[in-house]
Amino acid sequence: MGIPADRVERMLHRVSLTEDEADRRVRHYSLGMRQRLGIATALIGEPVVLVLDEPANGLDPAGIRWMRDLLRDFADEGGTALLSSHLLHEIETIADDIVVIGNGRIVAQGTKVELLSGDGTLARSTEPAALARALTKEGIAHRLDTDGAIHVDAPAVQVGEAARAFGLVLTELRPADGAGLEEMFLELTAGSRRDNTSGDRASEGEAA
């Protein structure tokens, strides 16, 4: 490949394999060490695009954090990392763009902000029932939760104006949180999971 020999040592250092570990035979490596070695092998040719399938497999929590930082640095340096994984929290933490695949088909794709952003407004009041009645009178769709939070299908300013018109005090008013990646993933791939109610044994989905 025309790569300087000293790059081997630099890549082993980059994936935190020690000199002692570098002298061992690979068959004596733990699964996590093999993952690190595989990433070092992928990086040694200075690729522009890095494709990784379940790179966190076998890594302990510190190793997963290390892997996340390494991929983030790779992307920040101008590279593109394509990461396929069922560890949805890791995908949600690190990804800029997300593709959700279910039963061999793309069921959603877009930036993380686009896919996980919330719609509407969350409001709380010292008098939640009264606020709910005020919203109803204003013709604003909403849902009152048992904890007193009100999810409103309207901009925050409209909710604030309704509360003011009825002399109600708001203790919280903000954009609603979007669903997490796991919740969105389960909803989008419900028909292709092994545990669905129909007993369908189709292939399970994953996120990239």
Backbone torsions as a table, in degrees:
resi	resn	phi	psi	omega
1	MET	NA	-3.7	179.0
2	GLY	69.2	29.4	-178.2
3	ILE	-98.5	133.8	178.4
4	PRO	-58.5	141.5	-176.3
5	ALA	-62.0	-31.1	-177.5
6	ASP	-68.8	-13.3	178.1
7	ARG	-68.9	-27.3	177.1
8	VAL	-59.8	-49.1	-179.8
9	GLU	-62.2	-39.3	-179.7
10	ARG	-66.3	-38.2	179.9
11	MET	-70.9	-38.6	176.4
12	LEU	-61.9	-39.5	177.5
13	HIS	-66.3	-39.2	-177.9
14	ARG	-64.0	-33.3	179.2
15	VAL	-96.8	12.6	172.9
16	SER	62.8	38.1	169.1
17	LEU	-96.9	125.9	-175.2
18	THR	-76.0	169.2	178.0
19	GLU	-61.3	-39.1	178.4
20	ASP	-64.0	-43.2	179.1
21	GLU	-67.1	-34.0	-179.7
22	ALA	-67.0	-23.0	-179.9
23	ASP	-89.0	-6.2	179.5
24	ARG	-80.8	158.0	171.7
25	ARG	-76.1	144.0	-175.1
26	VAL	-60.3	-30.1	-178.5
27	ARG	-64.7	-16.2	177.9
28	HIS	-94.2	0.9	-179.4
29	TYR	-76.6	146.9	169.4
30	SER	-74.1	168.3	179.3
31	LEU	-60.6	-41.3	178.6
32	GLY	-62.9	-39.9	178.5
33	MET	-66.2	-36.7	177.7
34	ARG	-65.9	-35.5	176.7
35	GLN	-62.8	-44.0	179.2
36	ARG	-63.0	-42.4	179.0
37	LEU	-63.8	-39.8	178.4
38	GLY	-62.7	-39.6	178.0
39	ILE	-67.4	-40.0	177.3
40	ALA	-61.1	-41.8	178.5
41	THR	-62.7	-40.3	179.6
42	ALA	-67.5	-32.2	-176.3
43	LEU	-85.4	-17.2	-169.2
44	ILE	-63.2	-29.3	179.6
45	GLY	-87.8	11.9	-178.8
46	GLU	52.7	58.7	-177.3
47	PRO	-71.1	155.3	173.2
48	VAL	-86.6	-32.8	178.8
49	VAL	-120.4	131.4	179.3
50	LEU	-116.8	121.0	-178.8
51	VAL	-110.5	120.8	-175.7
52	LEU	-130.2	133.5	178.2
53	ASP	-112.7	114.5	-179.2
54	GLU	50.7	53.5	-176.7
55	PRO	-66.8	-19.2	-179.7
56	ALA	-85.0	-2.9	-178.8
57	ASN	-60.9	124.2	178.6
58	GLY	88.2	-5.3	-179.9
59	LEU	-89.7	143.2	175.0
60	ASP	-79.6	174.5	-177.8
61	PRO	-53.6	-40.3	178.2
62	ALA	-66.3	-37.5	178.4
63	GLY	-67.2	-37.7	177.6
64	ILE	-64.2	-41.4	177.3
65	ARG	-63.4	-41.0	177.4
66	TRP	-61.5	-45.5	-180.0
67	MET	-61.3	-42.1	178.9
68	ARG	-60.3	-45.5	-179.8
69	ASP	-65.9	-38.7	179.7
70	LEU	-62.8	-45.1	179.8
71	LEU	-67.5	-37.3	177.8
72	ARG	-63.7	-43.0	178.2
73	ASP	-63.7	-41.1	179.7
74	PHE	-60.1	-43.9	179.4
75	ALA	-69.0	-40.2	-179.3
76	ASP	-65.5	-25.2	178.0
77	GLU	-83.6	3.0	176.6
78	GLY	107.7	-3.7	179.4
79	GLY	-82.8	166.9	175.7
80	THR	-117.6	123.7	179.3
81	ALA	-109.7	120.6	174.7
82	LEU	-101.3	113.9	-172.7
83	LEU	-117.5	120.6	176.3
84	SER	-107.8	127.1	-175.8
85	SER	-161.0	153.1	171.1
86	HIS	-97.4	-1.6	175.6
87	LEU	-83.4	86.3	-168.8
88	LEU	-66.5	-31.0	177.9
89	HIS	-62.7	-40.4	179.4
90	GLU	-65.5	-41.1	177.5
91	ILE	-60.8	-46.5	-178.2
92	GLU	-63.5	-34.1	-178.0
93	THR	-72.5	-39.2	-168.9
94	ILE	-105.1	-27.6	-169.0
95	ALA	-74.4	146.1	170.4
96	ASP	-95.0	-40.3	178.8
97	ASP	-124.6	144.4	-174.6
98	ILE	-128.5	137.8	171.7
99	VAL	-123.3	126.9	178.5
100	VAL	-106.9	126.7	-177.2
101	ILE	-116.5	129.3	176.8
102	GLY	-134.5	128.0	179.0
103	ASN	55.6	37.0	176.9
104	GLY	80.0	5.1	-178.8
105	ARG	-123.4	148.6	174.3
106	ILE	-75.1	119.7	-179.1
107	VAL	-105.3	-13.4	175.5
108	ALA	-165.1	146.4	174.6
109	GLN	-157.8	151.8	-180.0
110	GLY	156.1	-176.2	176.2
111	THR	-71.5	159.1	178.9
112	LYS	-59.5	-39.8	-179.8
113	VAL	-62.7	-43.6	-179.3
114	GLU	-63.8	-44.2	-174.2
115	LEU	-76.7	-31.0	-173.0
116	LEU	-107.6	0.3	-179.2
117	SER	-69.5	148.6	-179.9
118	GLY	-89.6	160.3	175.7
119	ASP	-112.7	145.1	175.7
120	GLY	81.9	-161.0	-170.8
121	THR	-134.1	146.4	172.5
122	LEU	-109.1	130.1	-178.6
123	ALA	-131.3	148.3	172.8
124	ARG	-133.6	146.9	-179.1
125	SER	-139.6	159.9	173.6
126	THR	-66.5	-18.7	178.0
127	GLU	-131.2	76.9	-174.6
128	PRO	-59.5	-39.5	-179.7
129	ALA	-65.1	-39.7	178.9
130	ALA	-66.6	-38.0	177.5
131	LEU	-65.5	-39.8	177.8
132	ALA	-61.2	-41.6	178.3
133	ARG	-65.1	-38.8	179.3
134	ALA	-63.6	-41.8	178.5
135	LEU	-64.9	-38.9	178.1
136	THR	-62.5	-44.5	179.4
137	LYS	-63.2	-30.3	179.4
138	GLU	-85.5	-1.8	179.4
139	GLY	73.5	28.0	-178.1
140	ILE	-102.4	120.8	-179.4
141	ALA	-66.1	138.5	-178.1
142	HIS	-159.0	169.7	176.6
143	ARG	-140.4	124.7	-180.0
144	LEU	-95.1	119.1	178.8
145	ASP	-84.5	164.4	-178.8
146	THR	-66.1	-23.8	179.6
147	ASP	-86.4	5.8	177.9
148	GLY	93.4	-9.4	178.1
149	ALA	-74.0	143.5	178.7
150	ILE	-119.6	121.1	176.6
151	HIS	-94.4	121.3	-171.1
152	VAL	-119.1	133.3	177.5
153	ASP	-88.4	62.6	-179.2
154	ALA	-162.4	158.1	177.9
155	PRO	-63.5	156.7	-178.2
156	ALA	-59.6	-37.9	-177.8
157	VAL	-63.4	-35.9	179.2
158	GLN	-68.3	-38.0	176.9
159	VAL	-66.1	-42.9	179.2
160	GLY	-62.0	-40.2	179.7
161	GLU	-66.6	-38.5	178.4
162	ALA	-64.4	-42.2	179.3
163	ALA	-64.3	-42.4	179.8
164	ARG	-64.1	-40.9	-178.9
165	ALA	-60.8	-29.5	-178.9
166	PHE	-104.9	12.0	175.9
167	GLY	65.2	34.8	-177.4
168	LEU	-102.3	145.4	179.3
169	VAL	-94.0	128.2	176.1
170	LEU	-98.4	132.1	176.7
171	THR	-101.2	-14.3	177.2
172	GLU	-155.5	137.2	178.2
173	LEU	-154.6	111.4	-176.0
174	ARG	-158.1	164.6	174.7
175	PRO	-60.5	142.1	179.4
176	ALA	-66.9	145.5	175.8
177	ASP	-70.0	142.3	174.1
178	GLY	-78.9	163.3	175.8
179	ALA	-68.1	147.4	175.8
180	GLY	-70.5	167.0	-178.4
181	LEU	-60.9	-38.9	-178.8
182	GLU	-62.0	-45.4	179.8
183	GLU	-62.8	-44.5	179.4
184	MET	-63.9	-42.0	-179.6
185	PHE	-60.7	-46.8	-178.5
186	LEU	-64.4	-37.1	179.4
187	GLU	-68.5	-43.0	-175.4
188	LEU	-74.4	-26.9	-176.4
189	THR	-108.3	17.3	-176.1
190	ALA	-55.7	-36.6	-177.0
191	GLY	-78.3	-9.1	-176.1
192	SER	-116.6	8.2	-178.3
193	ARG	-91.0	154.0	-179.9
194	ARG	-66.7	-29.1	-173.4
195	ASP	-94.3	15.4	179.2
196	ASN	-72.8	162.8	-171.4
197	THR	-68.8	-19.9	-178.6
198	SER	-83.6	-6.3	179.8
199	GLY	75.4	17.8	180.0
200	ASP	-62.2	131.5	-179.1
201	ARG	-103.3	24.4	-179.3
202	ALA	-65.6	165.5	-177.1
203	SER	-63.7	145.8	-178.6
204	GLU	-79.7	159.7	-178.7
205	GLY	-86.2	172.3	173.8
206	GLU	-154.6	168.3	178.9
207	ALA	-117.6	148.5	178.5
208	ALA	-134.0	NA	NA
